[in-house]
Amino acid sequence: MRKRSADGAGGSRLPNVISNFLAFLLSFAVVTGVPAPSHCPPEHPACRETVGPIVYVERVDPDGDGDAHFVIRDPQGITLPGLTAIDVRKGLRPHPLPGPGDVVSAAGPVQTGSYGQHQIHALELHVAR
């Protein structure tokens, strides 16, 4: 028989699920800022450009290399229908880190992420808050 945690709600994952859901809902708010467009360099033929509001931010990278990951609403849907993941290397990582509802533009080659997903490896990134 399975034991329930002391909080009775499945452990500490529940607050994370709730905050992610709230961030997703927030991403549908009216967007007021528009970032500068990001452009693909001509030497990268597999490069893609995207822009959209952030729906999820991975602030702490599990592999410890200091990069950040954003998931944005994007009609291109490079990662999933309507969603594009962006991998931002440590040297390009904006400070402070944008959050759900902020709008980003990014450009870079499409690469396969650690979970097998397609994502943009940003060579250029701009943020509107």
N, C-alpha and C positions, 0 to 999 in steps of 0.2 A: 504494500500500500504506500502511496506517495504522501510524504509529509508536506504540509503547507508551511510557508515561511511565517515568521512572527507577524508580519504586516498583513497577511492573509490575501495579498493581491498579486502574488507571483514574484515577490522580491523587488530589487532595486531597478529592474528594467522598466517598470510601469511609468515612473516619472519621465524617463527618456522617451518612451513611446508617446506620451502625452505632449511633451515639448516638441517633438518632431511633427506631430499632427497639428499643433497650434502654429508652428512655423509654416507648414504647408498651407493652412488656411490664410495666414498673413500674406503669403505670396500672391494672393488674389486681390489684395488691396490695390487702390489706385496708385499707379507708378507716377511719381512726380519728376524724377531725375532721369536723364538719358546720358550714359557715358559716352566718351569719345569713341569712335569706331576703332576696332582693332583690325589690322590688315595682315594678310599672309605675305611673307617674303617670296619673291619670284623663284628662289632656289628650292622651294618646298612645294612640289606639284601636288602632294597629297594633303596639303593644308586646307583647313576649313575655318570659316569665320562664323561667330555666333554672338547673339546678344539676348539677354532675358533676365527676369527677376530670379533671385536665388530662392530656392525652396528648402535646401538643406546645405549645411556646412559641416565638414569634418575638420574640426579645429585642431585635434591632436592626431597626428598620423601614427598608426600602429607600428610602422617599421622604423620610426624614429629619425627619418632623414630630413624632417623639418618642412616638408611641403604641405600644402593645404589642398582640399578637394571641395569643389562646389558642385551642386546639382541645380540646374536652372530650368525653368519652363522655356521650351524652345520648339517651335513647330517642326524644325528639321528632325528632331528626335534621333540624335546620333546614338544615344545609349539605349533608350526605350522610346516608344511612341510619346511624343510631347516633352521628353526630358533629355537633357545633355549633361554629362558629367565633364568637369574640367579639372585637370591635374595642374597645380601651380607650384613650380619648384620654389625652394626656400628663397632664392635670390629675387624672385618676382612676387613673392607673397606680400600682399598689401598690409600696411599697418596704420591704424588698427584693422583687424580682419573684418570684412563686411559680413552682414548677417542676413537672415531671411527678409525678403522684401527689398533689399538693395539690388540694384541692377548692375550687371557686369557685361562687358563685351570681351571676347577672347578670340585669339587666332592661333592656330598651331596644327601640327599633324595629328591625325587620328591614330591612336595607339590602343593596344589591348591592355586593360588594367589587370590587377592581381586577381580579380574574380572572373576574368574572361570577358568583361564588358568593354565596349568601344567607348573611348573618351578622348577629349581634346587635350593634348599635352601643350599647355599654353606657352607660346613664345612671346606673346604680347597680351596684356590684360589692362583694362580700364574699369573703374568703379564709379558709379553715381549713387549717392546716398540720399 
